[in-house]
Amino acid sequence: MDITPFISSHREALLIGDYNVYRTQLSRQLLAIRKRLGRATAKREKFTKKDVTASDVGTNHEFVHLLLLTSERAWAHAMFMKTSHGEDTSGTGITGSTRSHIISRLSKAARTARHLVELLVDRSSSKAKDQDVLEARAYHASLAGAEEFEKQSAGQKSTEQSSEERWQPCLRFFAEARVVYAALYEREKKEVYREILANTIDPTIRYAAYQAHLSRTIAIPTIAKRYFSSQDKGLVDSYALKDKPTPKDEKDKQSTPQDVPNSVNWRGRKANIVDASIGQALAAVTAAEARLRAYLSSSDAASNRDKAAAYDDVLTASQDAADATKRATDELEKERVDEGDPRMQDLRVTSLAVNYDLVSWRVGRNRVLIGDDDGLTFTAQQPKKPKRPRKDGTIYAEKEEPRSRKLARLRERVVLYDATIQSIDSVKELRGAMRDASFLTELEGEAAHFRALKCLNISYSHSLLDGHLNALALLQRAKELLSTSPPAPSETEAPDAPPTLHLSSASSENAQKHVSALLSRTHALVELHKLEANARVAAEKNMTSAFPLVQNLHAYPTPGVQVDLKNLVQYPSEVQPVPVKPLFLDVAWNYIEYPGREREASVKAAATADEPMVNGTEAQPKKRGWFGFGR
């Protein structure tokens, strides 16, 4: 019968209109369905009430829709009166007669829903399933709880009853609705049940518990189980009523929330969890993180998009935790609690820790989408080959990835880098973040790291477009950013931990080495292109080398300079000095007295004195050739 989806689909009309428009729409639908079922009163005929029986429901399920539309119209009428008087600026508010009218409309809606439950309980005639009965009971409980809520809001108080006793009927009805919808969501995993719990049931239970002076540290599921009637515990599985249900199988073990934490640790400071909803949300984050870690460790071959999609559960749970923290803070601010109050101080620390974790998971998802090593390297991808083989049976030739596709991938990376930097900058705006100087230094270092990677990937795009000079400037900027970013704090991190905002020291060192190497390579390319440009100018001016080619065989011809084929060698050759071997002139040896040279001089003088005389004269020294060389 799909009772809950039917109601949810009809209430979507409230997104584009108010309750009065919704009520008018329901009236038209009621008239149409009465005509189809033969229950419409013809003109000039007296109205006769025709009750719907269980056999009617078993014959045609549209009788269920007839009762649901009737109940919804009464509820929409009550909500229209409540909102219209709530927007009144005269200051009178909702008067007693209007409040009574609202309660009467809600009472009619609850009676109609109760009648539907009584019809579906007769399963032999109505042919209803267990889920149909559960959905009908949950719908009736939500309407009856809304009626009791309005009664207490109207000021119908009794001096003999305490606050908890007066709000007990409201809590009992909404507890029944919450237990049933939670059990259905646990089994069906439909988003419609979760939306009803988050948008309607849970906020109302929290407000009613506050009015009943219940502690805020008591979780909403615990309140619902406390006020759930013991006579109705047979409606749902006992597994759903346990505070800490035991997992049924291995898959359920991963999705089961962990123990609800009582405190939050943030940079060496411990803050107590003031509101139980925050603890429940943090337990859900822990369970989602465990599932993410298990998926990433077992799916190495998965694509980056599939891995990034696995972050959705963690992001949703983290966002719920941040919303729960904000709601708790807003409630204390409405009560005008001083900032020096321990509860407010704990909430501020909890809010900073929860929002930082949320940003950290967002950055981790972006890092997974960017690719390995946070986009430090850029390699070409092989285009996908057609699945159908060729008619002639030949293999498709390997094709290089087009340049436009490479630029598109680099553009996607730059967008992810911008989103990451923006997320990191948003942490600085959180209350209490600016007071921690070391925390801000870490954020600046992380932002500088991703800015450097952004410059690096933009330089890749300029290199693809032969803009090596722009790439060199971007790489120099990336090197400066990496050098100014402080090293990451040394923290022991699990090897299978999912990527987050935390950067390891190894990744920073690898980035610095890679950028330095790429900077040297790009610098060399720029110099080569500069030489080519100068050579091109020389070629345009028809400049040639004046030396014969035979004298420059040891050097490669300059690019762009024309080789004069008429100046290969010089012919006829001219007499030119050609050095054969080196010429050493140790002139200083003859004029400088070196240590030990005095003894050699005395020995030489003695040898000269002992030489014989020829014809009474001293022997003449032999003549030598040019430059002292003998012939």
TORLUM-122002 format. One line per field, with one value per residue (C-alpha): residue in one letter; chain; x, y, z. Coordinates in steps of 0.1 Angstrom, whole numbers. Layout:
r c(A:...)
c c(A:...)
px c(X:...)
py c(Y:...)
pz c(Z:...)
//
This chain:
r c(M:D:I:T:P:F:I:S:S:H:R:E:A:L:L:I:G:D:Y:N:V:Y:R:T:Q:L:S:R:Q:L:L:A:I:R:K:R:L:G:R:A:T:A:K:R:E:K:F:T:K:K:D:V:T:A:S:D:V:G:T:N:H:E:F:V:H:L:L:L:L:T:S:E:R:A:W:A:H:A:M:F:M:K:T:S:H:G:E:D:T:S:G:T:G:I:T:G:S:T:R:S:H:I:I:S:R:L:S:K:A:A:R:T:A:R:H:L:V:E:L:L:V:D:R:S:S:S:K:A:K:D:Q:D:V:L:E:A:R:A:Y:H:A:S:L:A:G:A:E:E:F:E:K:Q:S:A:G:Q:K:S:T:E:Q:S:S:E:E:R:W:Q:P:C:L:R:F:F:A:E:A:R:V:V:Y:A:A:L:Y:E:R:E:K:K:E:V:Y:R:E:I:L:A:N:T:I:D:P:T:I:R:Y:A:A:Y:Q:A:H:L:S:R:T:I:A:I:P:T:I:A:K:R:Y:F:S:S:Q:D:K:G:L:V:D:S:Y:A:L:K:D:K:P:T:P:K:D:E:K:D:K:Q:S:T:P:Q:D:V:P:N:S:V:N:W:R:G:R:K:A:N:I:V:D:A:S:I:G:Q:A:L:A:A:V:T:A:A:E:A:R:L:R:A:Y:L:S:S:S:D:A:A:S:N:R:D:K:A:A:A:Y:D:D:V:L:T:A:S:Q:D:A:A:D:A:T:K:R:A:T:D:E:L:E:K:E:R:V:D:E:G:D:P:R:M:Q:D:L:R:V:T:S:L:A:V:N:Y:D:L:V:S:W:R:V:G:R:N:R:V:L:I:G:D:D:D:G:L:T:F:T:A:Q:Q:P:K:K:P:K:R:P:R:K:D:G:T:I:Y:A:E:K:E:E:P:R:S:R:K:L:A:R:L:R:E:R:V:V:L:Y:D:A:T:I:Q:S:I:D:S:V:K:E:L:R:G:A:M:R:D:A:S:F:L:T:E:L:E:G:E:A:A:H:F:R:A:L:K:C:L:N:I:S:Y:S:H:S:L:L:D:G:H:L:N:A:L:A:L:L:Q:R:A:K:E:L:L:S:T:S:P:P:A:P:S:E:T:E:A:P:D:A:P:P:T:L:H:L:S:S:A:S:S:E:N:A:Q:K:H:V:S:A:L:L:S:R:T:H:A:L:V:E:L:H:K:L:E:A:N:A:R:V:A:A:E:K:N:M:T:S:A:F:P:L:V:Q:N:L:H:A:Y:P:T:P:G:V:Q:V:D:L:K:N:L:V:Q:Y:P:S:E:V:Q:P:V:P:V:K:P:L:F:L:D:V:A:W:N:Y:I:E:Y:P:G:R:E:R:E:A:S:V:K:A:A:A:T:A:D:E:P:M:V:N:G:T:E:A:Q:P:K:K:R:G:W:F:G:F:G:R)
c c(A:A:A:A:A:A:A:A:A:A:A:A:A:A:A:A:A:A:A:A:A:A:A:A:A:A:A:A:A:A:A:A:A:A:A:A:A:A:A:A:A:A:A:A:A:A:A:A:A:A:A:A:A:A:A:A:A:A:A:A:A:A:A:A:A:A:A:A:A:A:A:A:A:A:A:A:A:A:A:A:A:A:A:A:A:A:A:A:A:A:A:A:A:A:A:A:A:A:A:A:A:A:A:A:A:A:A:A:A:A:A:A:A:A:A:A:A:A:A:A:A:A:A:A:A:A:A:A:A:A:A:A:A:A:A:A:A:A:A:A:A:A:A:A:A:A:A:A:A:A:A:A:A:A:A:A:A:A:A:A:A:A:A:A:A:A:A:A:A:A:A:A:A:A:A:A:A:A:A:A:A:A:A:A:A:A:A:A:A:A:A:A:A:A:A:A:A:A:A:A:A:A:A:A:A:A:A:A:A:A:A:A:A:A:A:A:A:A:A:A:A:A:A:A:A:A:A:A:A:A:A:A:A:A:A:A:A:A:A:A:A:A:A:A:A:A:A:A:A:A:A:A:A:A:A:A:A:A:A:A:A:A:A:A:A:A:A:A:A:A:A:A:A:A:A:A:A:A:A:A:A:A:A:A:A:A:A:A:A:A:A:A:A:A:A:A:A:A:A:A:A:A:A:A:A:A:A:A:A:A:A:A:A:A:A:A:A:A:A:A:A:A:A:A:A:A:A:A:A:A:A:A:A:A:A:A:A:A:A:A:A:A:A:A:A:A:A:A:A:A:A:A:A:A:A:A:A:A:A:A:A:A:A:A:A:A:A:A:A:A:A:A:A:A:A:A:A:A:A:A:A:A:A:A:A:A:A:A:A:A:A:A:A:A:A:A:A:A:A:A:A:A:A:A:A:A:A:A:A:A:A:A:A:A:A:A:A:A:A:A:A:A:A:A:A:A:A:A:A:A:A:A:A:A:A:A:A:A:A:A:A:A:A:A:A:A:A:A:A:A:A:A:A:A:A:A:A:A:A:A:A:A:A:A:A:A:A:A:A:A:A:A:A:A:A:A:A:A:A:A:A:A:A:A:A:A:A:A:A:A:A:A:A:A:A:A:A:A:A:A:A:A:A:A:A:A:A:A:A:A:A:A:A:A:A:A:A:A:A:A:A:A:A:A:A:A:A:A:A:A:A:A:A:A:A:A:A:A:A:A:A:A:A:A:A:A:A:A:A:A:A:A:A:A:A:A:A:A:A:A:A:A:A:A:A:A:A:A:A:A:A:A:A:A:A:A:A:A:A:A:A:A:A:A:A:A:A:A:A:A:A:A:A:A:A:A:A:A:A:A:A:A:A:A:A:A:A:A:A:A:A:A:A:A:A:A:A:A:A:A:A:A:A:A:A:A:A:A:A:A:A)
px c(0:30:14:45:57:22:21:57:51:19:37:63:37:46:79:62:32:18:-6:-37:-26:-19:-53:-70:-51:-61:-98:-96:-79:-105:-134:-117:-111:-147:-160:-139:-150:-187:-187:-195:-228:-247:-262:-296:-291:-289:-255:-254:-222:-207:-181:-152:-150:-121:-136:-136:-99:-93:-112:-96:-66:-77:-100:-67:-58:-92:-87:-52:-62:-90:-66:-40:-66:-75:-38:-31:-60:-46:-11:-25:-42:-11:13:-11:-15:21:31:7:27:0:13:-19:-6:-29:-60:-80:-107:-81:-61:-92:-100:-64:-67:-101:-86:-57:-80:-100:-68:-58:-93:-92:-57:-69:-98:-74:-53:-84:-93:-58:-56:-83:-59:-82:-106:-82:-54:-29:7:27:46:12:0:33:33:-4:4:34:13:-14:11:27:-8:-19:15:10:-25:-10:18:-7:-26:4:15:-20:-13:-37:-17:-27:-11:-14:8:45:61:71:35:19:42:41:13:31:63:46:30:61:82:60:64:101:106:85:101:136:129:115:145:169:152:143:171:147:155:119:120:152:138:107:129:153:128:98:100:135:131:97:109:139:116:91:119:132:98:96:129:148:185:200:226:200:199:167:166:169:140:119:126:119:84:76:47:56:24:35:70:57:52:89:119:134:168:156:148:183:205:235:222:245:254:236:263:296:280:258:289:305:274:266:275:303:300:287:316:314:341:361:398:410:448:454:422:394:358:327:298:269:242:235:226:262:275:252:264:300:294:279:310:332:311:312:349:354:333:353:386:375:364:396:418:398:393:427:416:386:385:391:354:343:367:355:319:327:333:296:286:314:306:269:276:301:276:249:274:281:244:237:265:250:215:229:248:217:196:221:224:186:187:213:240:272:302:322:298:315:287:293:330:327:304:328:356:334:321:357:367:336:338:375:369:342:365:392:370:361:397:404:377:392:426:412:396:428:447:479:504:479:485:523:528:509:509:490:461:454:421:395:394:361:347:336:365:372:357:390:402:431:439:433:464:476:466:480:457:447:461:426:418:450:441:406:420:444:415:395:425:428:391:396:427:406:379:405:421:387:378:411:405:370:385:401:366:355:351:382:405:422:434:456:488:503:470:469:506:496:467:489:514:487:471:506:512:480:487:521:504:480:509:526:496:491:527:519:493:517:542:517:511:549:548:579:587:554:559:593:577:550:575:596:564:556:592:588:555:569:599:578:553:564:570:540:538:551:521:517:492:477:490:454:440:419:433:423:436:466:498:527:563:572:547:561:596:586:569:600:623:600:594:632:640:613:624:659:646:623:651:672:644:639:676:675:644:662:692:669:652:685:695:663:669:704:689:664:694:712:741:767:798:830:852:855:834:865:876:843:839:841:808:773:761:741:704:691:725:731:761:780:787:812:833:840:878:903:918:944:958:979:1009:996:1013:1001:1011:1027:1035:1034:1063:1075:1095:1107:1124:1120:1142:1173:1167:1152:1172:1152:1161:1189:1200:1231:1247:1241:1257:1289:1292:1288:1315:1339:1333:1341:1374:1385:1379:1411:1423:1427:1458:1460:1424:1393:1371:1343:1308:1291:1267:1230:1201:1172:1155:1183:1174:1204:1208)
py c(0:23:45:65:71:82:108:120:125:145:167:177:202:223:231:253:265:270:248:265:256:220:218:230:205:177:187:183:149:138:147:129:97:98:99:69:49:59:77:112:129:139:174:180:149:146:137:103:91:60:44:25:-11:-36:-55:-23:-19:-55:-50:-17:-1:33:34:36:67:81:79:92:123:130:129:150:177:181:183:208:230:230:238:267:283:279:294:323:333:327:353:379:409:424:406:388:354:324:330:304:299:295:271:250:250:238:211:199:197:176:155:147:138:115:98:92:77:56:43:33:13:-5:-15:-28:-48:-70:-86:-113:-88:-59:-81:-58:-67:-63:-33:-16:-19:-5:25:32:30:53:78:78:82:112:129:120:133:166:169:164:188:216:209:215:245:260:262:234:228:212:222:186:172:176:187:151:138:165:159:121:115:135:117:83:89:103:75:50:68:70:33:22:45:36:-1:4:25:-2:-28:-10:17:41:78:88:72:90:124:119:111:140:167:160:132:139:177:173:146:168:198:177:162:197:208:176:186:156:158:167:141:114:104:106:69:62:86:69:34:46:60:32:12:-23:-36:-27:-42:-71:-47:-45:-68:-69:-62:-26:-19:-27:1:-16:-42:-71:-73:-100:-106:-93:-66:-54:-54:-27:-5:-8:24:23:32:67:89:111:136:151:156:186:194:183:196:174:187:169:163:183:170:134:140:151:118:98:117:111:74:73:91:65:37:53:58:21:12:36:22:-13:-4:14:-14:-40:-21:-11:-16:7:40:73:83:51:57:93:81:60:92:102:83:99:134:129:117:145:171:157:160:196:203:187:209:240:232:226:259:278:264:276:310:313:306:334:312:330:323:314:286:252:239:267:263:226:232:257:232:204:227:235:198:186:212:207:170:178:200:173:147:170:176:139:133:159:143:110:126:143:110:95:116:145:153:156:138:140:111:105:81:55:62:34:11:1:-31:-43:-58:-46:-65:-74:-87:-64:-48:-11:10:26:63:90:110:142:174:188:159:164:201:192:168:195:220:195:193:230:232:206:225:257:239:224:258:274:246:252:289:283:267:300:315:291:305:299:290:324:321:291:304:270:257:287:280:244:256:280:253:230:257:266:229:227:261:248:217:240:260:228:215:248:247:213:229:257:230:213:246:252:281:270:304:307:271:281:311:288:262:288:300:264:259:291:279:245:260:284:258:243:206:184:174:140:119:82:74:41:28:21:55:72:104:135:171:157:158:135:147:122:137:172:160:142:173:195:170:167:204:211:185:197:233:225:206:235:260:240:239:277:282:259:276:309:297:285:319:337:313:319:356:350:328:354:379:353:352:324:314:330:300:270:240:219:241:235:198:195:215:209:235:262:258:283:293:282:261:276:247:269:274:238:241:269:262:269:266:293:290:293:286:253:243:209:204:227:252:256:287:285:319:323:293:312:342:330:313:283:263:238:254:269:235:227:260:252:217:232:258:231:210:240:245:209:211:209:239:237:256:275:287:274:250:268:255:237:257:249:255:279:283:262:229:208:198)
pz c(0:5:31:41:5:-4:23:17:-21:-14:12:-14:-26:5:-11:-37:-17:18:38:23:-12:0:16:-16:-36:-13:-16:-54:-50:-25:-49:-77:-57:-43:-78:-89:-58:-62:-28:-42:-34:-65:-69:-52:-31:6:20:36:54:40:63:48:59:59:30:10:17:7:-26:-36:-20:-30:0:20:0:7:44:42:21:46:75:56:48:84:94:66:79:114:102:80:110:132:107:97:133:140:114:130:141:162:193:202:190:189:210:229:202:174:195:201:164:157:182:169:133:146:166:134:116:144:145:108:110:140:119:92:117:129:94:86:117:103:79:66:52:44:30:46:53:85:71:61:97:111:87:96:133:130:110:136:164:148:144:179:193:174:190:225:217:208:240:261:240:246:283:294:325:358:391:404:376:371:338:329:336:314:285:289:264:237:244:243:209:193:209:192:158:162:171:142:116:129:126:91:81:95:74:42:41:24:26:33:68:76:65:87:117:111:102:123:150:165:169:185:210:219:226:246:266:273:285:307:323:310:308:275:278:273:236:216:209:246:253:226:241:276:267:242:255:268:253:218:219:198:169:160:164:198:180:174:210:224:235:221:196:188:151:133:106:94:72:101:123:101:100:138:156:181:218:222:233:264:255:226:225:205:204:239:254:266:263:276:252:265:242:236:200:194:209:187:156:165:170:135:122:137:122:88:90:97:67:45:57:50:15:6:19:-1:-33:-46:-82:-79:-98:-81:-85:-68:-39:-36:-36:-6:14:12:43:64:51:58:93:99:87:111:139:130:128:162:177:162:175:210:208:196:224:250:234:235:272:274:289:296:275:306:315:312:290:265:266:259:230:215:216:203:175:164:165:146:119:114:109:84:64:67:51:23:16:17:-9:-31:-28:-39:-69:-79:-80:-67:-49:-48:-85:-81:-114:-146:-171:-203:-202:-228:-246:-243:-272:-288:-275:-309:-329:-364:-393:-407:-374:-370:-336:-330:-331:-299:-299:-277:-254:-272:-258:-253:-230:-210:-205:-194:-168:-155:-154:-132:-109:-105:-96:-69:-56:-54:-35:-11:-4:1:26:45:47:60:91:101:103:130:165:185:157:155:191:184:167:161:146:122:112:104:83:64:57:44:23:9:0:-21:-37:-47:-63:-80:-95:-105:-124:-142:-152:-168:-189:-200:-209:-231:-249:-253:-228:-209:-197:-179:-166:-152:-133:-119:-108:-91:-72:-63:-49:-28:-14:-5:12:33:44:78:81:91:127:135:143:142:115:106:72:60:71:45:30:50:55:74:53:61:61:33:9:16:9:-23:-35:-28:-46:-76:-80:-77:-104:-127:-121:-133:-163:-173:-168:-193:-218:-215:-222:-252:-266:-260:-281:-308:-308:-312:-339:-357:-357:-371:-398:-407:-412:-433:-408:-414:-396:-409:-401:-424:-413:-409:-380:-361:-364:-326:-322:-333:-358:-341:-348:-373:-386:-421:-430:-459:-481:-500:-469:-460:-461:-470:-504:-514:-479:-463:-441:-406:-373:-360:-324:-324:-287:-257:-251:-215:-206:-170:-170:-132:-125:-137:-115:-83:-56:-45:-14:-21:-53:-36:-33:-69:-80:-59:-74:-109:-102:-89:-120:-142:-124:-130:-168:-189:-209:-246:-260:-228:-230:-215:-234:-252:-246:-274:-296:-293:-316:-313:-280:-263:-280:-293:-329)
//
